[in-house]
Amino acid sequence: MSKINPLAEALNKDLQDGAPQIFDMLSTRGKSIYFPSKGILGQTAESKGAKINATIGTAFEEDGSPLALECMEAMVNVPSESFLYASSFGVQRLREEWGRLLAVKNPGLQGKTYSLPVVTAALTHALSVSGYMFVDSGDTMILPDLYWDNYDLVFSEAYGAEFSFYNTFSGGGYDVEAFSQALRANRAGKKIVLLNFPNNPTGYTVTEEEAKALTVSIRQAAEEGNQVVVLLDDAYFGLVYEEGIARESLFSHLVDLHPNVLAVKLDGPTKEDYVWGFRVGFMTFGFRGAGDKHLKALENKAAGIVRGNISNVPNLSQSILLKGYTAPEYSAQKKQKYEILSSRARKIRAVLEKHPEYAQSYEIMPFNSGYFMCVKPIGVTAEAVRKELLTNFDTGVIVLSGLIRLAFSSVPTDRIEELFENLHAAIQTLRR
Ligand SMILES: Cc1ncc(COP(=O)(O)O)c(C=O)c1O
């Protein structure tokens, strides 16, 4: 390993003092990374307010306001300060607001200790930063066999992770037993778990009971001496449509579960607030016994990775979000949009009830949340159905892991019946 920078050494020392198990969870890169607080950024921060400030590479008008083209400025209703760089940690007020909202959206987090969220360029980047921080080449990651296929690029291709899959469903619910077995297979040591609820591609979120059972299983693994990094991909957080389904992130359960469990919450407004192109996400850390300096060390490492990858996340997007979250209409409008997606999920249930004959063509996989649901075609391949739907029914769907994924998030409610009818007809045609 090349020589460790003294700034990284200082962060590592902070972790080793009281949380050596968390230090051990870091990858080699994670151990080496640091936030360059003494470089351009640190010197710029120290010079803030100086009469003559010739530090960072941004430009200012003669009057000291950000130098911006008026035609660009006229297009956005946010202060021209948002044309300047944001911090590599993210806009401080947005970090604080998201951190506050976490506890509002997850009442179980109230009074618990977790880091200030670090801003990433949306969820994919947050996942990638996690890979940098925790995954060494050859490390095993434990995930369900129905998963978002971009994990292949993010973790396997970029960081050399080996995936250990467990069966996703059993008897119409989450296969918690398979998860437990995968987690406790092999000898005790560092384990990296990736959980995603609501799930892409299935649209499944664990029930309250299953969430508890997953938590028990993770605690047992920790008690047996495993050091468990739990990455929570909460991209579709909040979009739960049925009763008895976990409404809170598993983060609420894991954040103070055991010193050997590091919970890393990856979330953001992309899907939650319907701003796919904004490219803003968050990464929040917590573990039982975490002290301020431990959490700060993790935040510094994450921000150092952001600095070395993309430098910082668009300030414009962050400024718009901050304004949105503090707008009086925000909650009501968000509820309204949730209702649109929720009513589509209800419509799907109604259509399937009305047409029991569709069960001859496809099996409905468990779903209760998110943007998607999956069906398993009977007697024909998913790919053949996809092509048939596109060629003869003017209908586009996705094939993943032998299933057909339907993004009901993008289908108007009055086209849902037709979508399921087309699926049935396409399969019947292929089987003839
Ligand atoms: C499970 C899951 N995680 C992460 C992402 C990526 O989100 P973002 O667009 O914020 O990078 C997606 C997007 O499809 C997703 O389905």
The ligand as a MOL file (V3000), in Angstrom:
LIG
                    3D

  0  0  0     0  0            999 V3000
M  V30 BEGIN CTAB
M  V30 COUNTS 16 16 0 0 0
M  V30 BEGIN ATOM
M  V30 1 C -32.5880 0.6490 -6.7600 0
M  V30 2 C -32.0270 1.8730 -7.3730 0
M  V30 3 N -31.0020 2.4800 -6.7750 0
M  V30 4 C -30.4480 3.5720 -7.2940 0
M  V30 5 C -30.9160 4.1270 -8.4570 0
M  V30 6 C -30.2020 5.3040 -9.0220 0
M  V30 7 O -30.7590 6.4930 -8.6970 0
M  V30 8 P -30.1130 7.8630 -9.1900 0
M  V30 9 O -30.8170 8.2260 -10.4530 0
M  V30 10 O -30.4270 8.7840 -8.0430 0
M  V30 11 O -28.6650 7.6810 -9.4040 0
M  V30 12 C -31.9790 3.5370 -9.1260 0
M  V30 13 C -32.4640 4.0990 -10.3980 0
M  V30 14 O -33.0970 3.4930 -11.2040 0
M  V30 15 C -32.5520 2.3770 -8.5680 0
M  V30 16 O -33.5690 1.7540 -9.1670 0
M  V30 END ATOM
M  V30 BEGIN BOND
M  V30 1 1 1 2
M  V30 2 1 2 3
M  V30 3 2 2 15
M  V30 4 2 3 4
M  V30 5 1 4 5
M  V30 6 1 5 6
M  V30 7 2 5 12
M  V30 8 1 6 7
M  V30 9 1 7 8
M  V30 10 2 8 9
M  V30 11 1 8 10
M  V30 12 1 8 11
M  V30 13 1 12 13
M  V30 14 1 12 15
M  V30 15 2 13 14
M  V30 16 1 15 16
M  V30 END BOND
M  V30 END CTAB
M  END
